[in-house]
Amino acid sequence: GDLLIGVSNNKEITGMNFEMEKFFKKGGNYQDNLMLHVKNVLKDKIGAEFYPLIDAKLVSVDRDFVLWINCKASDKAVYVGDDFYGHRSDRLGVRDAGGEGL
């Protein structure tokens, strides 16, 4: 599935420029700093095994940046801590998903 960060629920482009400049400006290129942070968080939270299933990129839309994260399907259940993420739009607890955490 796709996750767009910087797009409101009513499909308005709000962008991420403010957040990138405020939180990721240190050391120069805030776009690169944001993407490095996203990569590190994803690897830490879902693990290196599932990281290849995720593609994250910044997309420029009318001088604003939107973070587009695409998640490919996994043939295994994916857990983030005690939470299971599957083919639903919401998060399930381990008991709700009927499984054991990793």
SVG drawing of the C-alpha trace seen along z (x, -y; Angstrom):
<svg xmlns="http://www.w3.org/2000/svg" viewBox="-12 -26 39 43">
<polyline fill="none" stroke="black" stroke-width="0.4" points="0.0,0.0 0.9,-3.6 1.4,-6.2 1.6,-9.9 3.0,-12.2 2.3,-15.8 -1.2,-15.2 -4.3,-15.9 -7.3,-13.6 -9.2,-15.9 -6.3,-15.4 -4.8,-18.9 -1.1,-19.1 0.3,-20.4 3.8,-19.4 6.7,-18.7 8.9,-21.7 8.4,-23.3 9.2,-20.0 12.2,-19.3 13.7,-22.7 12.9,-22.7 14.0,-19.2 16.5,-18.1 18.4,-21.3 21.5,-20.4 24.5,-19.6 23.3,-20.9 20.9,-19.1 17.6,-18.7 16.1,-16.4 19.0,-13.9 18.8,-14.1 15.1,-13.4 15.5,-10.4 18.3,-9.0 16.2,-9.4 13.2,-7.6 15.5,-4.8 17.0,-4.3 13.6,-4.4 12.1,-1.8 15.0,0.5 14.9,0.2 11.2,0.7 10.4,3.4 13.8,5.0 16.3,5.5 14.4,8.6 11.3,6.5 13.1,3.2 13.6,4.2 9.7,4.3 9.6,0.6 10.3,-2.2 10.4,-5.7 11.0,-8.9 10.4,-12.6 8.2,-13.9 8.0,-17.5 4.5,-18.9 4.1,-22.6 7.2,-23.6 6.2,-21.4 7.7,-18.0 5.5,-15.0 7.0,-11.8 5.7,-8.8 6.2,-5.4 5.2,-2.3 5.0,1.0 5.0,4.2 3.2,7.3 5.0,9.7 4.6,13.5 5.2,13.3 3.3,11.5 5.0,8.2 5.2,7.0 6.4,3.7 6.9,4.4 3.7,6.0 1.6,4.7 0.8,6.6 0.3,4.9 -1.6,6.7 -4.1,6.0 -6.2,3.6 -6.0,-0.2 -5.6,-0.1 -3.2,1.4 -4.0,4.6 -2.7,5.6 -1.1,9.1 -4.2,10.6 -6.4,9.1 -4.2,10.6 -4.1,14.0 -0.3,14.2 2.8,14.0 5.1,10.9 8.6,11.2"/>
</svg>
